[in-house]
Amino acid sequence: MLEGKVALVTGASRGIGRAIAVKLAKEGADVVINYVSNEESALKVQEEIKSFGRKAYIFRCDVAKREELEALVDFTIEKLGKIDILVNNAGIVRYNTITGMTDSEWSDVINTNLTGMFNLCQLVAPHMIKQNSGKIVNISSLAAVKMLPASYSYTASKAGVAAFTKVLGTELIANNISVNAIAPGIIITDMLDTLGDAAEAYKQQVPAKRFCEAEEVAELAYFLCQDISRYIVGQTIVIDGGLSL
């Protein structure tokens, strides 16, 4: 249980982020819900969490912008007094060939998925170090371990998340802060639409013969946010129905 814990979840208005925010709240955590564009969905998540008797706040923030992340952290501390759990979930994807990919298609993804995670970890770490406890869960991707065509910036960013998690995990474990990552396979979220007609073909490649539910990722995130997972350090745990095997 997470009674008395405070969680900050980025990209929490929909998909995996929403499922994680709701799961942590169900288990007792108060939650700050970060979103960037869909305020209506963020408000719905807030209301759902409040229905569990937990505190919930929404905060608009583009994770690619450090100054906005600074405001997000300050807001969380002001409203809830601390940060026990950080889930770096916010992410975007752009597909293109090596000759077709534009500077913005590369930099937008890297700045959001990788640099944003680095900045937020750097901003939150001092608070966790001061309290000598914390849990950080970074959302990587199956793309970090298995080739995904035309996904140069996305693959690079998510592989970077996995590598970054190793380094941060080994640094912060001495402060009783656990840092790990989750690499989901193909999840039933809005991002699935980006696969278009290829979605069915990918499903047939999955040994489990189905795509993953966002709630299944949330259950894994919850495990990593509990004290029982304290001896797991810097790992990226794949949840993909066997697709990477």
C-alpha positions as CSV (number, residue, x, y, z in Angstrom):
1,M,0.0,0.0,0.0
2,L,1.0,3.6,-0.7
3,E,-0.8,5.4,2.1
4,G,0.8,8.7,2.8
5,K,2.8,8.7,-0.4
6,V,2.9,11.5,-3.0
7,A,3.2,10.6,-6.7
8,L,4.0,12.8,-9.6
9,V,3.1,11.2,-13.0
10,T,3.9,12.9,-16.3
11,G,1.7,12.4,-19.3
12,A,-1.0,11.2,-17.0
13,S,-4.2,12.4,-18.8
14,R,-4.5,9.2,-20.9
15,G,-3.0,5.8,-21.8
16,I,-0.2,4.3,-19.6
17,G,0.2,7.5,-17.6
18,R,-3.5,7.6,-16.7
19,A,-3.5,3.9,-15.7
20,I,-0.5,4.4,-13.5
21,A,-1.8,7.5,-11.8
22,V,-5.2,5.8,-11.1
23,K,-3.5,2.6,-9.8
24,L,-1.2,4.5,-7.4
25,A,-4.2,6.4,-6.1
26,K,-6.2,3.3,-5.6
27,E,-3.3,2.0,-3.5
28,G,-3.3,5.1,-1.3
29,A,-1.1,7.7,-3.0
30,D,-2.0,11.4,-3.6
31,V,-1.2,12.3,-7.2
32,V,-0.2,15.2,-9.3
33,I,-1.4,14.6,-12.9
34,N,0.7,16.3,-15.5
35,Y,-0.7,16.9,-19.0
36,V,0.3,19.1,-21.9
37,S,-2.8,19.6,-24.1
38,N,-5.8,17.5,-23.0
39,E,-7.1,19.3,-20.0
40,E,-10.5,17.7,-20.2
41,S,-9.0,14.2,-19.9
42,A,-6.8,15.3,-17.1
43,L,-9.8,16.6,-15.2
44,K,-11.5,13.3,-15.6
45,V,-8.5,11.5,-14.1
46,Q,-8.5,14.0,-11.3
47,E,-12.1,13.3,-10.5
48,E,-11.6,9.5,-10.7
49,I,-8.7,9.8,-8.2
50,K,-10.7,12.0,-5.9
51,S,-13.4,9.4,-5.9
52,F,-11.0,7.1,-4.0
53,G,-10.7,9.7,-1.3
54,R,-7.2,10.7,-2.4
55,K,-5.9,14.2,-3.2
56,A,-5.4,15.0,-6.9
57,Y,-4.1,18.0,-8.7
58,I,-3.6,18.7,-12.4
59,F,-0.8,20.7,-13.8
60,R,-0.2,21.7,-17.4
61,C,3.5,21.3,-18.4
62,D,5.5,20.6,-21.5
63,V,8.2,18.2,-20.2
64,A,10.5,19.3,-23.0
65,K,10.8,22.7,-21.3
66,R,12.9,22.8,-18.2
67,E,11.4,26.0,-16.8
68,E,8.0,24.4,-16.9
69,L,9.3,21.3,-15.1
70,E,10.7,23.5,-12.4
71,A,7.2,25.0,-12.0
72,L,5.7,21.5,-11.9
73,V,8.0,20.4,-9.1
74,D,7.5,23.6,-7.1
75,F,3.7,23.1,-7.5
76,T,3.9,19.5,-6.2
77,I,5.9,20.5,-3.2
78,E,3.6,23.4,-2.5
79,K,0.4,21.4,-2.7
80,L,1.5,18.1,-1.2
81,G,4.7,18.8,0.7
82,K,7.0,16.2,-0.9
83,I,7.6,13.8,-3.8
84,D,7.9,10.1,-2.9
85,I,7.2,8.7,-6.4
86,L,8.2,10.0,-9.8
87,V,6.9,8.3,-12.9
88,N,8.4,9.7,-16.1
89,N,5.8,8.6,-18.6
90,A,5.3,11.5,-21.0
91,G,6.5,10.7,-24.5
92,I,6.0,11.3,-28.2
93,V,6.9,9.3,-31.4
94,R,7.7,10.4,-34.9
95,Y,8.3,7.9,-37.8
96,N,10.4,8.7,-40.8
97,T,13.2,7.2,-42.9
98,I,16.8,8.2,-42.3
99,T,16.8,10.5,-45.3
100,G,13.4,11.9,-44.6
101,M,13.5,12.6,-40.9
102,T,13.6,16.4,-40.2
103,D,15.5,18.2,-37.5
104,S,12.3,18.8,-35.5
105,E,11.2,15.2,-35.8
106,W,14.5,14.2,-34.2
107,S,14.8,17.0,-31.6
108,D,11.2,17.1,-30.5
109,V,11.3,13.4,-29.6
110,I,14.7,13.5,-27.9
111,N,13.8,16.7,-25.9
112,T,10.5,15.2,-24.7
113,N,11.4,11.6,-24.1
114,L,15.0,11.8,-22.9
115,T,16.0,15.3,-22.0
116,G,12.7,16.0,-20.2
117,M,13.2,12.8,-18.1
118,F,16.8,13.9,-17.3
119,N,15.6,17.4,-16.2
120,L,12.8,16.1,-14.1
121,C,15.0,13.5,-12.3
122,Q,17.6,16.2,-11.7
123,L,14.9,18.5,-10.2
124,V,13.3,15.8,-8.0
125,A,16.4,13.9,-6.8
126,P,17.4,16.6,-4.2
127,H,14.0,16.3,-2.5
128,M,14.3,12.5,-2.4
129,I,17.9,12.6,-1.2
130,K,16.9,14.9,1.6
131,Q,14.1,12.6,2.8
132,N,16.4,9.5,2.2
133,S,13.7,7.7,0.2
134,G,12.0,7.6,-3.1
135,K,10.9,5.6,-6.1
136,I,11.5,6.7,-9.8
137,V,10.0,4.7,-12.6
138,N,11.0,5.7,-16.1
139,I,8.9,4.5,-19.1
140,S,11.2,3.1,-21.8
141,S,9.9,1.0,-24.7
142,L,10.2,-2.3,-26.5
143,A,11.8,-0.2,-29.2
144,A,14.9,0.0,-26.9
145,V,15.5,-3.7,-27.3
146,K,13.8,-4.7,-30.6
147,M,14.0,-3.0,-34.0
148,L,11.0,-0.8,-34.8
149,P,11.2,0.5,-38.4
150,A,11.5,4.2,-39.2
151,S,11.7,5.1,-35.5
152,Y,15.1,6.6,-35.2
153,S,14.4,9.4,-32.7
154,Y,12.0,7.3,-30.7
155,T,14.3,4.3,-30.5
156,A,17.3,6.4,-29.6
157,S,15.3,8.2,-26.9
158,K,13.9,5.1,-25.3
159,A,17.3,3.2,-25.4
160,G,18.7,6.3,-23.7
161,V,16.0,6.1,-21.0
162,A,17.1,2.5,-20.3
163,A,20.8,3.4,-20.2
164,F,20.2,6.5,-18.1
165,T,18.1,4.4,-15.6
166,K,21.1,2.1,-15.0
167,V,23.4,5.1,-14.1
168,L,20.9,6.9,-12.0
169,G,19.8,3.7,-10.2
170,T,23.3,2.9,-9.1
171,E,23.9,6.5,-7.9
172,L,20.7,6.9,-5.9
173,I,20.3,3.5,-4.3
174,A,22.7,4.6,-1.5
175,N,20.1,7.2,-0.6
176,N,17.4,4.5,-0.4
177,I,16.0,5.7,-3.8
178,S,15.0,3.0,-6.2
179,V,15.2,3.8,-9.9
180,N,14.0,1.4,-12.6
181,A,12.3,1.4,-16.0
182,I,9.5,-0.4,-17.8
183,A,9.7,-1.2,-21.4
184,P,6.2,-1.9,-22.7
185,G,5.5,-3.7,-25.9
186,I,2.5,-2.7,-28.0
187,I,-0.1,-1.2,-25.6
188,I,-3.8,-0.6,-26.3
189,T,-3.6,3.3,-26.2
190,D,-4.1,6.2,-28.6
191,M,-0.5,5.6,-29.8
192,L,-1.6,2.3,-31.2
193,D,-3.3,4.3,-33.9
194,T,0.1,5.4,-35.2
195,L,0.7,1.8,-36.5
196,G,-2.3,2.0,-38.8
197,D,-2.9,-1.2,-40.8
198,A,0.3,-2.7,-39.4
199,A,-1.3,-3.2,-36.0
200,E,-2.9,-6.5,-36.9
201,A,0.4,-7.8,-38.3
202,Y,2.2,-6.9,-35.2
203,K,-0.4,-8.6,-33.1
204,Q,0.2,-11.9,-34.9
205,Q,3.9,-11.6,-34.0
206,V,3.1,-11.4,-30.3
207,P,3.3,-14.9,-28.7
208,A,0.5,-13.9,-26.3
209,K,-1.6,-13.1,-29.4
210,R,-2.9,-9.9,-28.0
211,F,-1.7,-6.4,-27.1
212,C,-1.0,-5.3,-23.6
213,E,-3.5,-3.5,-21.5
214,A,-2.3,-0.2,-19.9
215,E,-3.5,-1.5,-16.6
216,E,-1.0,-4.3,-16.8
217,V,1.8,-1.8,-17.1
218,A,0.3,0.1,-14.2
219,E,0.4,-3.1,-12.0
220,L,4.2,-3.4,-12.8
221,A,4.8,0.2,-12.0
222,Y,2.9,-0.2,-8.7
223,F,5.2,-3.1,-7.8
224,L,8.3,-1.0,-8.5
225,C,6.8,1.8,-6.2
226,Q,6.5,-0.5,-3.2
227,D,9.2,-1.2,-0.6
228,I,9.2,-4.9,-1.6
229,S,11.1,-3.9,-4.9
230,R,13.9,-2.1,-3.0
231,Y,16.6,-4.5,-4.1
232,I,15.9,-4.0,-7.8
233,V,18.3,-1.4,-9.1
234,G,18.6,0.3,-12.5
235,Q,16.7,-2.4,-14.4
236,T,14.5,-2.1,-17.4
237,I,11.7,-4.6,-17.2
238,V,10.1,-5.7,-20.5
239,I,6.4,-6.3,-20.6
240,D,5.5,-7.3,-24.1
241,G,3.7,-10.7,-24.2
242,G,6.9,-12.3,-25.5
243,L,7.3,-10.1,-28.6
244,S,11.0,-9.4,-27.9
245,L,12.0,-13.1,-27.5
